[in-house]
Amino acid sequence: MSVIQVEDVSKRFRLYTEKPSSVKEIFTKFGRTPDYEEFWALRNVSLEVEEASVHGLIGHNGCGKSTLLRVMAGIHKPTSGKVTTVGRISALLELGAGFHPELTGRENIYLNAAILGLSRKQTDALYDGIVEFSGLEAFIDSPVKHYSSGMFVRLGFSVAVHVEPQILLIDEVIAVGDEEFQRRCLDHLANLRSQGVTIVLVTHAMGIVQNMCDHVTWMDHGVVQAQGPALEVVGDYLSEVNNEEAARRPSDAATAGDAADAGEAIHIEGFELINGKGDVASFALSGDTVSIRVHWRATRPVEVPQIRLTVESEGGVILATTALEPDRNAIPSVGRFFVDYQIDHFPLAPGNYILKLVARDASSHVELDRFADTPMLVRSGGYVIDGMFDLRGTWGTVRPEGLA
């Protein structure tokens, strides 16, 4: 059963190019239509949200996600089209929405609950749970105008999820809270979902979308680009983002290095990232096949030439180290060479890393050349890694205790 139906909805706003800056201008321009431009935030959007499901809205900033959420909540009236909802809606759309700054946290709880249709007796029964979940017991009788942004989110989210909503609309506000509160929010949302609450979520956290959402709508400039299962749509969206980023970056950006002394026995000239299709890439994709292609030049024989590759976090934590020790009989010691270090399932989560390359004579442990620490970008290709890297382990079969 669909509890939200959005049928061919479009929303137009007027962007005024001028506005009176004084009382005199108000009267001298009275009766004249001010200049404005039309901006279509939504164009012919249609979607259905099933009961007890979690539906994600994704896309770049300004693509119409928040406008669509406000249309669902009844805050904005569509210019054309129709929105039908079944059930009581609770919404957390922006920081401090629905709060009166002069009222205390306690008074705002009762005000928001009343707006959502709860009686004072019903709110009395929910009050302790709301305050406990927010963690604001010490500040609940202070005016909310003195609250920090994180405190606003705590109280607003606590009210929104405890007033027994049938439909819960959440914009990108949870991200303002601290890590501990974000985890409690996600746990509580999972609990609400299990109780049959329908959730529509706007967020830029693709990991949350893939882990929580059943279906996703991807929007771009007010137009629906794709709808479907979360993993599929998020993968398409991230592929588009990656393609746009790759187009902005020169393909040889990863091979730039410092000039070296031509007299060095081995000079590391740089490295390239090679994607699963065999093309040079500007960044690696989590979960994809990635090869790090190392280029070097040898000007004279080395007893046991060795190339060491190290990956570090931005904070300088060594994440992995590996070394190539070529066979002197198989690889000539003088000339230009390259070698690929292939990773079939790239284990690092999206982020910025540092790649270090060192050439040395393994027989004498003498360092011959060091390639300048170079940024290595990792992006999500639709495969979500919660943490810094993927352990790539496998779970065994569950068996009763006492059995071998």
C-alpha atoms as one frame of an Amber mdcrd trajectory, in Angstrom:
protein
   0.000   0.000   0.000   1.317   3.454  -0.961   1.122   6.018   1.846   2.696
   8.823  -0.217   1.813   9.410  -3.855   3.478  12.228  -5.767   1.793  12.652
  -9.146   3.425  14.806 -11.819   4.376  17.525  -9.315   6.093  20.742 -10.387
   7.035  23.647  -8.126   7.894  27.149  -9.297   9.447  29.930  -7.233   9.869
  33.601  -8.057  13.369  34.974  -7.606  13.056  38.732  -7.279  15.944  40.663
  -8.783  15.229  43.821  -6.789  13.508  44.735  -3.569  12.806  48.094  -1.848
  15.686  49.241   0.323  13.848  52.156   1.970  10.369  53.337   2.923  10.549
  55.891   0.114  11.076  53.148  -2.487   8.110  51.207  -1.117   5.767  54.122
  -1.832   7.351  55.311  -5.101   7.202  51.786  -6.548   3.788  50.948  -5.097
   1.563  49.222  -7.635   4.440  48.294  -9.924   5.179  44.608 -10.330   8.760
  44.014  -9.205  11.171  42.299 -11.562  11.631  38.593 -10.964  12.823  35.413
 -12.598  11.014  32.093 -12.525  12.848  29.152 -11.022  11.445  25.634 -11.330
  12.641  23.638  -8.323  10.642  20.565  -9.370   9.507  19.462 -12.797   6.988
  16.662 -13.342   8.108  14.555 -10.385   6.217  11.327  -9.714   6.946   8.668
  -7.118   5.261   6.349  -4.635   6.409   5.471  -1.137   5.185   2.156   0.228
   3.986   1.714   3.795   6.663   0.702   6.354   9.473   1.359   3.871  12.420
   3.746   3.880  12.688   5.884   0.764  15.828   7.913   0.073  16.114  11.136
  -1.929  19.614  11.759  -3.292  21.320  14.222  -5.604  23.548  17.276  -5.567
  22.795  20.391  -3.521  19.986  22.369  -5.145  18.574  19.423  -7.077  15.112
  19.719  -5.455  15.288  17.067  -2.712  14.393  19.383   0.176  11.694  21.129
  -1.864  10.101  17.774  -2.622  10.197  16.862   1.068   8.460  20.142   1.952
   5.808  19.498  -0.682   5.199  16.076   0.893   4.908  17.726   4.325   2.382
  20.251   3.022   4.657  23.254   3.662   4.876  24.096  -0.045   1.886  23.860
  -2.335   2.764  22.381  -5.737   2.410  24.675  -8.734   0.973  21.713 -10.608
   0.366  18.069  -9.846  -0.903  16.405  -6.690   0.496  14.870  -3.492  -1.549
  12.368  -1.490  -0.497  11.164   1.969  -2.121   8.668   4.320  -1.301   8.975
   8.025   0.069  11.489  10.489   3.248  13.183   9.288   6.128  14.209  11.521
   8.905  16.175   9.871  12.404  17.301  10.770  13.263  19.565   7.876  15.719
  22.182   9.081  17.604  23.355  12.127  15.218  24.846  14.690  12.119  24.404
  12.528   8.971  24.722  14.636  10.820  26.041  17.696  10.098  29.407  19.282
  13.437  30.876  20.369  12.031  32.609  23.467  10.396  29.444  24.804  12.238
  26.818  26.821  12.964  23.337  25.570  10.129  21.991  27.729   7.642  24.500
  26.321   8.735  23.812  22.760   8.165  20.085  23.233   4.547  20.734  24.163
   4.167  23.316  21.367   5.486  20.956  18.688   3.408  18.057  19.970   0.279
  20.240  19.895   1.029  21.272  16.298   1.239  17.576  15.395  -2.174  16.969
  16.956  -1.258  15.446  20.331  -3.206  16.326  23.459  -1.424  17.516  26.597
  -2.144  14.165  28.238  -0.509  12.317  25.338   2.495  14.636  25.449   2.814
  14.135  29.229   3.165  10.407  28.599   5.873  10.958  25.976   7.745  13.799
  27.669  10.234  11.812  29.743  11.234   9.660  26.767  11.753  12.720  24.574
  13.997  14.449  27.106  15.961  11.295  27.921  16.628  10.549  24.252  17.759
  14.117  23.590  20.181  14.095  26.528  19.256  17.693  27.346  17.930  17.212
  30.880  20.216  19.944  32.247  19.086  22.485  29.628  15.425  21.622  29.125
  14.201  24.692  31.053  16.500  27.127  29.216  15.270  29.180  26.219  16.191
  27.371  23.026  17.735  30.570  21.621  20.726  29.686  23.793  21.002  26.153
  22.331  23.827  25.151  20.008  23.056  23.694  16.572  23.696  20.199  17.913
  21.279  20.744  20.805  18.623  21.949  18.347  19.003  18.740  16.357  18.854
  16.575  19.466  15.605  18.125  20.671  14.014  18.368  17.235  14.790  14.765
  16.341  13.628  13.504  19.732  10.263  15.220  19.351   9.839  14.099  15.722
  10.423  10.402  16.423   8.545  10.152  19.730   5.182  11.643  18.736   4.084
   8.338  17.215   4.337   9.356  13.549   3.008   7.181  10.765   5.143   9.024
   8.210   8.502  10.540   9.166  10.218  13.036   6.859  13.866  13.834   7.631
  16.121  16.306   5.846  19.928  16.411   6.129  19.987  17.545   9.770  21.168
  14.447  11.620  24.669  15.110  10.283  24.887  18.138  12.580  24.812  15.912
  15.664  27.824  14.198  17.184  28.827  10.628  16.344  27.188   9.074  19.412
  23.865  10.816  18.755  23.940   9.952  15.051  24.277   6.271  15.936  21.349
   6.456  18.341  19.288   8.210  15.672  19.990   5.492  13.110  19.202   2.758
  15.639  15.921   4.473  16.523  14.990   4.890  12.861  15.556   1.166  12.333
  13.284   0.488  15.300  10.564   2.777  13.905  10.804   1.028  10.570  10.280
  -2.345  12.241   7.138  -0.890  13.875   5.670   0.022  10.484   6.602   3.711
  10.287   7.230   5.005   6.763  10.401   7.099   6.456  11.513   9.464   3.699
  15.136  10.469   4.108  17.182  13.190   2.401  20.915  12.696   2.917  24.288
  12.874   1.205  25.590   9.894   3.207  25.456   7.129   0.616  26.382   4.501
   3.197  23.237   5.327   5.199  21.144   5.260   2.027  22.392   1.839   0.961
  22.118   0.341   4.441  18.716   1.773   5.399  16.699   2.539   2.280  14.556
   0.115   0.309  14.115   2.404  -2.674  15.838   5.590  -3.812  14.941   8.508
  -6.060  17.865  10.320  -7.663  17.124  13.922  -8.647  19.043  16.444 -10.717
  17.888  20.055 -11.284  14.365  19.218 -10.173  13.986  16.245 -12.506  13.946
  12.566 -11.534  16.971  10.819 -13.046  16.368   7.320 -11.718  14.225   5.364
  -9.261  14.613   1.848  -7.956  16.415  -0.359  -5.425  18.911   1.523  -3.254
  22.068  -0.319  -4.331  21.279   0.072  -8.019  20.361   3.776  -7.993  23.168
   4.806  -5.637  25.635   2.965  -7.868  24.369   4.867 -10.928  24.516   8.178
  -9.057  28.059   7.619  -7.797  29.193   6.548 -11.270  27.895   9.854 -12.634
  29.649  11.809  -9.863  32.886   9.895 -10.497  32.695  10.570 -14.244  32.210
  14.285 -13.614  35.158  14.376 -11.215  37.354  12.448 -13.627  36.496  14.933
 -16.382  37.645  17.801 -14.144  40.960  16.146 -13.296  43.779  15.637 -15.809
  44.379  11.950 -16.478  48.082  12.246 -15.705  47.617  13.953 -12.329  48.692
  10.833 -10.437  52.025  10.568 -12.280  53.418  13.959 -11.334  56.573  13.759
  -9.229  59.653  15.710  -8.265  62.560  15.978 -10.684  65.336  13.572  -9.836
  69.094  13.448 -10.243  69.835  11.732 -13.544  72.807  10.090 -11.867  70.686
   7.990  -9.499  70.994   4.253 -10.053  67.176   3.984  -9.891  64.822   6.894
 -10.370  61.099   6.404  -9.627  59.287   8.430 -12.267  55.781   8.129 -10.850
  52.696   5.981 -10.694  49.295   5.704 -12.313  45.987   4.269 -11.146  44.532
   1.806 -13.632  40.842   0.928 -13.299  39.157  -2.385 -13.987  38.700  -1.476
 -17.663  42.430  -0.921 -18.101  42.167   2.871 -18.368  44.221   5.435 -16.453
  42.006   6.887 -13.696  42.155   9.972 -11.492  41.022   7.999  -8.451  40.453
   4.462  -7.239  36.975   3.055  -6.578  36.193   1.139  -3.399  35.461  -2.502
  -4.203  36.676  -2.181  -7.805  39.680  -3.778  -9.489  42.539  -1.283  -9.225
  46.155  -1.498 -10.316  48.890   0.827  -9.091  51.308   1.100 -12.012  54.805
   2.121 -10.906  57.278   3.590 -13.435  61.027   3.736 -12.849  64.299   4.210
 -14.693  67.568   2.365 -13.881  70.827   3.898 -15.094  73.214   1.259 -13.764
  73.006  -2.256 -12.319  71.812  -2.733  -8.735  72.526  -5.911  -6.776  68.928
  -6.565  -5.693  66.629  -3.753  -6.887  63.502  -3.332  -4.799  60.475  -1.048
  -5.049  58.478  -0.511  -1.848  54.937   0.856  -1.905  53.287   2.270   1.227
  49.740   3.628   1.683  49.097   6.021   4.559  46.077   7.887   5.845  46.071
  11.688   5.713  47.021  11.619   9.390  50.186   9.621   8.646  48.952   6.200
   9.826  50.542   3.417   7.765  47.733   1.274   6.363  49.659  -1.129   4.157
  53.147  -1.791   2.769  54.241  -4.136   0.013  57.473  -4.613  -1.916  58.540
  -5.751  -5.383  61.814  -7.657  -5.566  62.418  -8.422  -9.241  64.609 -11.357
 -10.296  67.827  -9.939 -11.730  67.894 -12.673 -14.382  64.306 -12.019 -15.489
  64.355  -8.189 -15.514  67.257  -6.224 -17.029  68.890  -3.918 -14.548  69.293
  -0.940 -16.901  66.491   0.810 -18.771  62.927   2.004 -18.215  60.365  -0.289
 -16.604  56.897  -0.364 -15.109  55.027  -2.894 -13.049  51.403  -3.208 -11.933
  50.390  -3.981  -8.382  46.855  -5.307  -8.913  44.174  -5.307  -6.216  41.103
  -7.260  -7.307  38.801  -5.787  -4.669  40.112  -2.409  -3.533  39.610  -2.448
   0.258  39.903   1.233   1.228  36.881   3.374   2.028  36.370   6.640   0.103
  38.736   9.382   1.218  42.147  10.953   0.674  45.278   8.880   1.197  49.018
   9.273   0.723  51.041   6.918  -1.472  54.798   6.584  -0.940  57.295   4.839
  -3.234  60.883   4.010  -2.311  63.608   2.354  -4.443  66.477   0.638  -2.689
  69.127  -2.018  -2.982  67.691  -4.835  -0.882  71.100  -6.493  -0.513  72.666
  -3.474   1.194  69.446  -1.762   2.392  70.672   1.466   0.775  67.861   3.802
  -0.284  68.338   4.847  -3.913  65.325   7.093  -4.568  62.164   8.242  -2.830
  59.144   9.410  -4.772  57.476  12.476  -3.204  54.472  11.670  -1.016  51.558
  11.900  -3.429  47.819  12.150  -2.713  45.781   9.142  -3.782  42.037   9.673
  -4.033  39.531   6.913  -3.358  35.884   7.303  -4.258  32.813   5.118  -3.829
  31.740   3.171  -6.864  28.501   1.905  -5.336  30.204  -0.497  -2.925  29.873
   0.838   0.623  32.603   0.320   3.225  31.669   1.249   6.786  34.996   2.133
   8.363  38.448   2.725   6.934  38.824  -0.507   4.976  37.101  -3.779   4.103
  38.404  -6.794   6.045  37.392  -9.106   3.167  36.768 -11.955   5.582  33.996
 -14.544   5.371  31.606 -15.745   8.066  31.346 -19.445   8.780  28.182 -21.457
   9.426  26.396 -20.877  12.733  26.603 -24.029  14.881  25.463 -24.909  18.397
  28.039 -24.739  21.179  29.747 -28.038  21.984  29.972 -29.267  18.411  33.362
 -29.578  16.752
